[in-house]
Amino acid sequence: MRDRFDLLGFDRRGVGRNGKADCGEPEGGSALDTLATAEAPLQVKNPASVDSAARDYADSCSKKTAPIAAYLGTNDEARDLEAIREALGEKKLSLLMYSYGTLLAQTYLGEYPQRVRAAVLDGTVDPAQSGPAYALGTTHTLEEAAGDESPGRTAISPQLHKELGELNPGPPTLALLLGVVGADFSWPLTTNETLKQLATAPTVARDYAAAAHWPRTGPPLGALRADGLKPPPLLVNSEGHVRTPPAGAQAVAQRIGGELLTVPGKAHGLIGFGNSCAERAAVTYPINYTKPTTCVKGPTVERENFQVSEVRQSTVVRAADPMGTTQLRTATAGCGSRRAEREAREEVYFQFA
């Protein structure tokens, strides 16, 4: 893979060096904050008080994170990715997208199909589900936590681990969850209805109680579609994972005309976690557009350390867009030490989780 592609990633809006959206947690002891310590199923004694606290948090946080508060969704992120492609001077991109990043892949494929050379989606999220359904799907049961066990990530050199660690933006903030998930999925129109639909998970209810009051500029993603993609996108998915079940991946594959490769097990995230079948597919498909017909459960393989010559950071200045944003900053990682030896340069390969 490193012999054929430049590997790049970037900070999405509101993350890391791209204008971090962070308003902290709700005020301690407030009607909104106390939801997190309530017992399930959640029973709200004073819905009006919670709604007022949720509205106050959304109003103050959106003002603090202006002007990006209403422009954090994946539709905006897809336009950013297209701006990066233009800035790099690439005719087409090859995409490797993980988990929530698969929403970006679906959006970009639908909006810019002529700009994609090949696409691989690992652990596909279905945007047709509701916001509460998605949020509840991110919670862990003991059974799911056990199912998430995987052989582990590919070993990397200590120097690369240090350099990539410096680029790690950390866990998502509450403002980012509201700005991204609140924009990408459909949510109830009232705080009370949101709490009812999230009653089985009080902590999740606390996080998304303000979703009804967060500013938006357009409709949710919904059932995204892409037509006539050649080659068709490749979707890789565990057969038993709870958060990204194969039924959702199958529905997405049908809507975007993709190929689905189902892998035994319950792991979320297969490429780079030691699943040799999924990893072979990720390497071969963007090069010759072939995939395994099936994956069987078997031993994993050890791989050599990932050696790179450098991890570079760069800034791409984007022209003013409808929200009047300032700069789009990107983190560029993974230009391999053998890059100069390549005889033919392939298109950029984007990785996003």
C-alpha positions in Angstrom: 0.0 0.0 0.0 2.7 2.5 0.9 4.5 1.8 -2.3 1.5 2.8 -4.4 -0.2 5.6 -2.4 0.4 8.7 -0.3 -1.6 8.1 2.9 -3.3 11.2 4.3 -5.7 12.1 7.0 -7.2 15.4 8.3 -8.8 17.1 11.2 -12.5 17.5 10.6 -14.2 20.8 11.5 -14.3 21.3 15.3 -11.4 18.8 15.9 -7.8 19.3 16.9 -6.1 22.0 14.9 -9.2 22.7 12.9 -11.0 25.1 15.3 -11.7 22.7 18.2 -15.4 23.0 19.3 -15.4 22.6 23.0 -17.8 24.2 25.6 -17.1 21.8 28.4 -19.7 19.8 30.2 -23.1 21.1 31.5 -22.9 23.1 34.7 -22.5 20.7 37.7 -25.7 20.2 39.6 -27.9 21.6 36.8 -31.1 19.8 35.7 -29.2 18.7 32.6 -26.1 17.5 34.4 -28.0 15.4 36.9 -29.5 13.2 34.1 -26.1 11.4 33.8 -26.4 10.0 37.3 -30.1 9.0 37.1 -31.1 5.4 37.1 -32.5 3.7 34.0 -35.1 3.8 32.8 -34.9 7.6 33.0 -37.8 9.3 34.6 -37.7 13.1 34.4 -39.7 14.8 37.2 -39.4 18.3 35.8 -39.2 18.2 32.0 -39.5 22.0 31.7 -36.4 22.5 33.9 -34.4 20.0 31.8 -35.6 21.6 28.6 -34.6 25.1 29.8 -31.1 23.9 30.8 -30.7 22.1 27.5 -31.7 25.2 25.6 -29.3 27.4 27.6 -26.5 25.0 27.0 -27.2 24.9 23.2 -27.5 28.7 23.0 -24.4 29.5 25.0 -22.3 26.8 23.3 -23.3 27.6 19.8 -22.4 31.3 20.4 -19.1 30.2 21.9 -18.2 28.0 18.9 -19.6 30.4 16.2 -19.3 30.5 13.3 -18.9 26.8 12.9 -21.5 25.5 15.3 -24.2 25.0 12.6 -21.6 23.8 10.1 -20.0 20.8 11.7 -22.0 18.1 9.9 -20.8 15.6 7.4 -22.3 17.5 4.5 -19.9 20.3 5.3 -17.0 17.9 5.9 -17.5 16.4 2.4 -17.0 19.9 0.9 -13.9 20.2 3.0 -12.6 17.0 1.6 -13.2 18.2 -1.9 -11.4 21.4 -1.1 -8.4 19.3 0.1 -8.4 17.4 -3.2 -8.4 20.6 -5.2 -5.6 22.0 -3.1 -3.5 18.9 -3.6 -4.1 19.1 -7.4 -5.3 15.5 -7.5 -7.9 14.4 -10.1 -9.2 11.6 -7.9 -9.0 10.2 -4.4 -9.0 6.7 -3.1 -10.9 6.4 0.2 -10.4 4.2 3.3 -13.0 5.2 5.8 -13.8 3.7 9.2 -16.9 3.7 11.4 -18.4 7.2 11.5 -16.0 8.1 8.7 -18.1 5.9 6.4 -20.7 8.6 6.5 -18.2 10.9 4.9 -17.4 8.3 2.3 -21.1 7.9 1.4 -21.6 11.6 1.3 -18.6 12.3 -0.9 -19.4 9.4 -3.2 -22.9 10.9 -3.7 -21.7 14.5 -4.2 -18.5 13.9 -6.1 -18.6 10.4 -7.7 -16.3 11.5 -10.5 -13.6 12.4 -8.0 -13.3 8.9 -6.4 -10.9 6.3 -7.8 -11.8 3.6 -5.3 -13.4 3.4 -1.9 -13.2 0.9 1.0 -15.6 1.3 4.0 -14.9 -0.5 7.3 -17.7 -0.9 9.8 -20.3 1.0 7.9 -22.8 3.3 9.7 -26.3 3.5 8.2 -27.4 7.2 8.0 -31.0 6.2 7.5 -31.5 5.5 11.2 -32.7 8.1 13.6 -30.4 10.1 15.9 -31.6 8.3 19.1 -31.2 4.9 17.5 -27.6 5.8 16.5 -26.8 7.2 19.9 -28.1 4.1 21.7 -26.2 1.9 19.3 -22.9 3.5 20.6 -23.4 2.2 24.1 -21.6 -0.9 25.2 -23.0 -4.0 26.9 -20.7 -6.5 28.5 -21.5 -8.9 25.6 -20.6 -6.3 23.0 -17.4 -5.3 24.8 -16.3 -8.9 24.6 -17.2 -9.0 21.0 -15.1 -6.0 20.3 -11.9 -7.9 21.3 -9.6 -8.0 18.3 -6.1 -9.1 17.7 -4.9 -5.6 18.0 -3.6 -2.8 15.7 -0.6 -3.3 13.5 2.6 -2.7 15.4 4.2 0.7 14.6 7.6 2.1 15.5 7.9 4.1 18.7 8.8 7.3 16.8 5.7 7.1 14.6 3.5 6.3 17.6 4.9 9.5 19.3 4.3 11.6 16.2 0.8 10.3 15.5 0.0 10.7 19.2 0.7 14.4 19.0 -1.9 14.6 16.2 -4.6 12.7 18.3 -7.4 15.2 19.1 -8.6 13.0 21.9 -12.2 12.0 22.6 -15.0 14.0 21.0 -16.4 16.9 23.0 -20.1 17.3 23.8 -20.2 20.3 21.5 -18.8 18.2 18.7 -21.3 15.4 19.3 -24.2 17.8 19.2 -22.8 19.6 16.1 -22.0 16.5 14.1 -24.4 13.8 15.2 -27.1 16.4 15.7 -26.8 17.5 12.1 -26.3 14.1 10.5 -29.3 12.3 11.9 -33.0 13.1 12.4 -33.9 14.0 16.0 -37.2 14.6 17.8 -38.3 18.2 17.8 -38.5 18.5 21.6 -36.1 17.7 24.5 -38.8 15.7 26.3 -39.3 13.3 23.3 -35.5 12.9 23.0 -35.3 11.9 26.6 -38.1 9.4 26.2 -36.4 7.8 23.3 -33.1 7.7 25.2 -34.6 6.6 28.6 -32.6 3.3 28.7 -29.3 5.2 28.7 -29.4 8.3 31.0 -25.8 9.3 30.2 -26.6 9.3 26.5 -29.8 11.2 27.2 -27.7 13.9 29.0 -25.3 14.2 26.0 -28.1 14.6 23.4 -30.8 16.4 25.4 -29.8 19.7 23.7 -30.1 18.2 20.2 -33.5 19.7 19.6 -32.0 23.2 20.2 -28.7 22.9 18.4 -28.6 25.1 15.2 -28.7 23.4 11.8 -28.6 24.6 8.3 -30.1 21.7 6.4 -31.8 18.3 6.6 -30.1 15.2 8.0 -28.2 12.9 5.8 -30.9 10.3 5.4 -30.6 7.3 3.1 -27.6 8.5 1.0 -27.3 7.2 -2.5 -24.7 7.1 -5.2 -25.3 5.8 -8.7 -23.0 4.2 -11.4 -19.8 4.1 -9.4 -17.0 2.2 -11.2 -15.5 0.4 -9.5 -18.2 -0.1 -6.9 -17.3 0.8 -3.3 -16.2 -2.1 -1.1 -17.8 -2.4 2.3 -16.1 -4.6 4.9 -18.2 -5.6 8.0 -18.2 -8.0 10.9 -21.1 -10.4 10.8 -22.0 -10.0 14.4 -21.2 -6.5 15.5 -24.0 -4.6 17.3 -23.2 -1.0 16.5 -22.6 -1.6 12.8 -24.7 -4.7 12.0 -24.5 -6.3 8.6 -28.1 -5.4 7.9 -27.1 -1.7 7.9 -24.1 -2.4 5.8 -26.2 -4.3 3.3 -28.7 -1.5 3.1 -25.9 1.0 2.4 -24.3 -1.3 -0.1 -27.6 -1.5 -2.1 -28.1 2.3 -2.0 -24.6 3.1 -3.3 -24.1 0.1 -5.5 -21.4 -1.4 -3.3 -19.8 -4.8 -2.8 -20.2 -6.2 0.7 -17.5 -8.5 2.3 -18.8 -10.0 5.6 -16.1 -11.2 8.0 -16.7 -13.7 10.8 -16.7 -12.3 14.4 -18.0 -9.3 16.2 -15.1 -6.8 16.0 -15.7 -3.2 15.1 -12.8 -2.1 12.9 -11.1 -4.9 10.9 -8.5 -3.2 8.7 -5.4 -2.5 10.7 -6.6 -4.6 13.6 -5.0 -7.9 12.5 -7.8 -9.4 10.4 -5.7 -10.7 7.4 -8.7 -11.3 5.1 -10.1 -7.7 5.5 -6.6 -6.2 5.3 -5.8 -8.1 2.0 -9.1 -6.7 0.6 -8.2 -3.2 1.7 -4.8 -3.4 0.0 -5.8 -5.2 -3.3 -9.1 -3.6 -4.0 -7.9 0.0 -4.5 -5.1 -1.4 -6.8 -6.8 -4.0 -9.0 -10.4 -3.9 -7.8 -10.6 -7.5 -6.7 -11.9 -8.8 -3.4 -12.1 -12.1 -1.6 -15.4 -13.9 -2.3 -15.6 -14.8 1.4 -13.6 -14.5 4.6 -13.3 -17.6 6.9 -12.3 -17.4 10.5 -8.6 -18.2 11.0 -5.4 -17.2 12.6 -4.1 -13.6 12.3 -0.7 -12.7 11.0 2.1 -10.5 12.5 3.2 -7.7 10.3 6.4 -5.7 10.1 6.6 -2.3 11.8 5.3 0.6 9.8 8.3 2.7 9.0 7.8 6.2 7.7 10.3 8.9 6.9 8.2 11.7 8.3 4.9 12.8 9.6 4.1 16.2 8.1 1.6 18.8 9.1 0.3 21.3 6.5 -2.3 24.0 6.2 -4.7 24.3 3.3 -6.3 27.7 3.0 -9.8 27.4 1.6 -11.8 30.1 -0.1 -14.8 31.5 1.7 -17.7 29.0 1.8 -21.4 29.6 2.6 -20.6 29.7 6.4 -17.7 32.1 6.0 -15.3 29.8 7.7 -11.6 30.7 8.0 -9.0 28.1 7.3 -9.1 24.4 6.8 -6.2 22.8 8.5 -5.1 19.3 7.6 -2.8 16.8 9.3 -0.8 14.8 6.7 0.6 11.5 7.8 2.4 8.6 6.2 4.6 9.5 3.3 6.7 6.3 3.3 10.4 6.2 3.1 10.3 4.4 -0.2 8.2 7.2 -1.8 11.0 8.4 -4.0 11.6 4.9 -5.4 8.1 4.6 -6.9 8.0 4.5 -10.6 4.4 5.6 -10.9 2.5 7.7 -8.4 -1.0 6.7 -7.5 -3.8 8.9 -6.3 -4.0 10.0 -2.7 -5.4 7.4 -0.3 -7.4 9.0 2.5 -7.9 7.4 5.9 -10.6 8.6 8.2 -12.2 7.3 11.4 
